[in-house]
Amino acid sequence: MNDWPDRRTGDRSERYGRGSASSQPEGARSMPHIQRRPAQPRTPQRPQVPPQSQGYDDRYQDGGYQDGGYGNSPEPGYDSGYNTGQVYGSGSGGSGSRGGGGRRGGGDRGYVQGRPAPDWRRRIKLGALTLVVVVLAVSISTYFWADSKLKREVDLSKVIERPESGDGTNYLIVGSDSREGMSAEEKKRLRTGSAEGKRTDSMMILHDGSNGPTLISLPRDSNVEIPTFVGSESGKKFQGTGRQVKLNAAYAEDGPELLVRTVEFNTGLHIDHYVEIGFGGFAKIVDAIGGVEMDIPKAFKDKKSGADFQAGKQTLNGEQSLAFVRTRYAFAGSDLDRTKNQQKFLAALASQTATPSTIINPFKLYPTMGAGLDTLIVDKDMSLWALGNMFFAMKGVTGGEGTSMNMPISGSIGGNLVWDKAKVKQLVQQLNNDEKVTVKGN
């Protein structure tokens, strides 16, 4: 059995006691102890033949020399400590290293390419595109949602003998005392009463043109003539007889279509759109935006409307706002003073609603739009775009860009207010020509 650590074969006499001619073995000598290292498991690798340019002997083959070096391969699991010359990848990055991890574009198998730097420009573009898509999707869905809520119930095509259209857009804005959708408790709390049907509580013409908006209140007690008209439901033609009534009687007699016909006949101004809101919707809009701040110059109280206000700045909720715009008996000017308060309040409402804090805040925007659109009645040709223009024109009245006034009054007859025909004619001419309004109202 061969006990030599390196398993070499051959005559022992050639290795120890070299030069001795004695046939007897040399005396015992102390031999260094050679300890085998524990065999380490090795992963079989495909041998790599070093290139000739690095000075390796081309006689190297399959782990051993052929000409008298190692004749046999080591046993499996045996580590001779011999380095075959294979260079493993490292992070040294030297120019002569075959596996240098610092080199880019190398062809070595040991090279692992690093992660490329993030392309921030591309990420920003992608993020901006995503944001635009989301905004468009939300805007389009909101538009169709709001459009579906509009009650297009007024057919202005039924109005006959209409005056020619002028420049700009004219809206007839009506506040009715409709109690539709209100519970008995709400009627009691808002002091609306329980009368059947509905009547006009306020009427205004809003002109939106290039010279700024003009808001003109039409007192409900205005003395007007009921002209020839076609019934909105019956389709029957009713011949005018010169009958003189209060303006709100036209609405009570045959609804919005006759009201538009009467306003156009008595003013000569073409009405492009009709907008109406009831008591309940008005109060809900105010509550949805958190109230409307008003500066009340003088304290007043009215038992019929429920108004009880102190002088100074204060925020009115829905119930208080409705009482404010309905009060007439507490003022010396009665209906004329009430129309001024209505103008003041509606302009403040529009100004405080059309703000970034409401428009970009979905928790305020959607409740506000929902409260208004649920009770809003418009003509069949009204679009959301036209409605939005009306709203911002109303805001412009408060911002100093426009004018607010009452219809010019020349006196009264039988308790009804008589319009100043000369001033009304001049006012309508300025509106039709989209000129700056110089006529003064009451």
Long-range contacts (C-beta under 8 A, 24 or more apart in sequence): 5-34, 5-36, 37-79, 37-81, 39-77, 39-78, 39-79, 40-77, 40-79, 41-77, 42-77, 42-79, 45-86, 47-84, 48-86, 50-85, 50-86, 54-85, 56-85, 60-84, 60-85, 143-384, 146-369, 146-373, 146-384, 147-383, 147-384, 149-369, 149-370, 149-373, 149-374, 150-373, 150-376, 150-378, 150-382, 150-384, 150-387, 151-376, 151-377, 151-378, 152-378, 152-379, 152-380, 152-382, 153-377, 153-378, 153-380, 154-256, 154-257, 154-260, 154-274, 154-276, 154-377, 154-378, 154-379, 154-380, 155-232, 155-257, 155-379, 155-380, 156-257, 156-260, 156-271, 156-274, 156-379, 156-380, 156-381, 157-380, 158-230, 158-232, 158-257, 159-229, 159-257, 159-260, 159-261, 159-264, 160-228, 160-229, 160-230, 160-237, 160-261, 161-227, 161-228, 161-261, 161-265, 162-264, 162-270, 163-264, 163-268, 163-269, 163-270, 164-270, 165-270, 165-272, 166-269, 166-270, 166-431, 166-432, 166-433, 166-434, 167-209, 167-210, 167-432, 167-433, 167-434, 168-207, 168-208, 168-209, 168-210, 168-431, 168-434, 169-207, 169-208, 169-209, 169-272, 169-273, 169-386, 169-389, 169-390, 170-205, 170-206, 170-207, 170-208, 170-269, 170-270, 170-271, 170-272, 170-273, 170-431, 171-205, 171-206, 171-207, 171-208, 171-271, 171-272, 171-273, 171-274, 171-275, 171-390, 172-203, 172-204, 172-205, 172-259, 172-260, 172-263, 172-271, 172-273, 172-274, 172-275, 173-203, 173-204, 173-205, 173-206, 173-275, 173-276, 173-346, 173-390, 174-200, 174-202, 174-203, 174-204, 174-251, 174-256, 174-259, 174-274, 174-275, 174-276, 174-277, 175-200, 175-201, 175-202, 175-203, 175-276, 175-277, 175-278, 175-282, 175-325, 175-342, 176-200, 176-201, 176-251, 176-276, 176-277, 176-278, 176-279, 177-201, 177-278, 177-279, 178-278, 178-279, 178-280, 178-375, 179-278, 179-279, 179-280, 180-278, 180-280, 180-375, 181-278, 181-280, 181-374, 181-375, 182-279, 182-280, 186-280, 189-319, 190-279, 190-280, 190-283, 190-306, 190-319, 190-322, 191-304, 191-305, 191-306, 191-323, 192-279, 192-322, 197-252, 198-278, 199-248, 199-251, 199-252, 200-247, 200-248, 200-251, 200-252, 200-259, 201-279, 201-325, 201-326, 202-325, 202-338, 202-339, 202-342, 203-247, 203-248, 203-259, 203-263, 204-339, 204-342, 204-343, 204-346, 205-263, 205-267, 205-269, 205-271, 206-390, 206-393, 206-394, 207-431, 208-389, 208-390, 208-393, 209-431, 209-434, 210-434, 211-434, 211-435, 211-436, 211-437, 212-396, 212-401, 212-402, 212-403, 212-436, 213-393, 213-394, 213-396, 213-397, 213-401, 213-402, 213-403, 214-397, 214-402, 214-403, 214-404, 214-405, 214-431, 214-437, 215-343, 215-346, 215-347, 215-394, 215-397, 215-402, 215-403, 215-404, 215-405, 216-404, 216-405, 216-406, 216-407, 216-427, 216-441, 217-339, 217-340, 217-342, 217-343, 217-404, 217-405, 217-406, 217-407, 217-441, 218-247, 218-263, 218-339, 218-407, 219-247, 219-335, 219-336, 219-339, 219-406, 219-407, 219-409, 219-417, 220-246, 220-247, 220-248, 220-335, 221-246, 221-247, 221-248, 221-334, 221-335, 221-415, 221-416, 221-417, 222-246, 222-247, 222-407, 222-416, 222-417, 222-418, 222-419, 223-247, 223-412, 223-413, 223-414, 223-416, 223-417, 223-418, 223-419, 224-250, 224-262, 224-266, 225-262, 225-265, 225-266, 226-250, 226-253, 226-258, 226-262, 227-261, 227-262, 227-265, 229-254, 229-257, 229-258, 229-261, 229-262, 232-256, 232-257, 232-258, 244-416, 246-416, 256-377, 256-379, 266-419, 267-424, 267-428, 268-425, 268-428, 269-428, 269-431, 269-432, 270-432, 273-378, 273-379, 273-381, 273-382, 273-386, 273-390, 274-377, 274-378, 274-379, 274-382, 275-376, 275-377, 275-378, 275-382, 275-387, 275-390, 276-376, 276-377, 276-378, 277-372, 277-375, 277-376, 277-377, 278-375, 279-322, 280-375, 281-371, 281-372, 281-374, 281-375, 281-376, 282-318, 282-321, 282-322, 282-325, 282-375, 283-318, 283-319, 283-321, 283-322, 284-318, 284-371, 284-372, 284-374, 284-375, 285-318, 285-349, 285-353, 285-368, 285-371, 285-372, 286-316, 286-317, 286-318, 286-321, 286-349, 287-317, 287-318, 287-371, 288-364, 288-367, 288-368, 288-370, 288-371, 288-372, 289-349, 289-352, 289-353, 289-358, 289-364, 289-368, 290-315, 290-364, 291-315, 291-316, 291-317, 291-321, 292-316, 292-321, 292-345, 292-348, 292-349, 292-352, 293-348, 293-352, 294-324, 294-344, 294-345, 294-348, 300-327, 300-330, 300-331, 301-330, 302-327, 302-328, 302-329, 302-330, 304-329, 305-329, 321-345, 321-349, 335-417, 336-406, 336-409, 336-417, 336-442, 339-406, 340-406, 343-397, 343-404, 344-404, 346-394, 347-394, 347-395, 347-397, 347-398, 347-404, 348-398, 350-391, 350-392, 350-394, 350-395, 350-397, 350-398, 351-395, 351-398, 351-399, 353-391, 353-395, 354-391, 354-392, 354-395, 403-437, 405-437, 405-439, 405-440, 405-441, 405-442, 406-441, 406-442, 407-441, 407-442, 408-439, 408-440, 408-441, 408-442, 409-441, 409-442
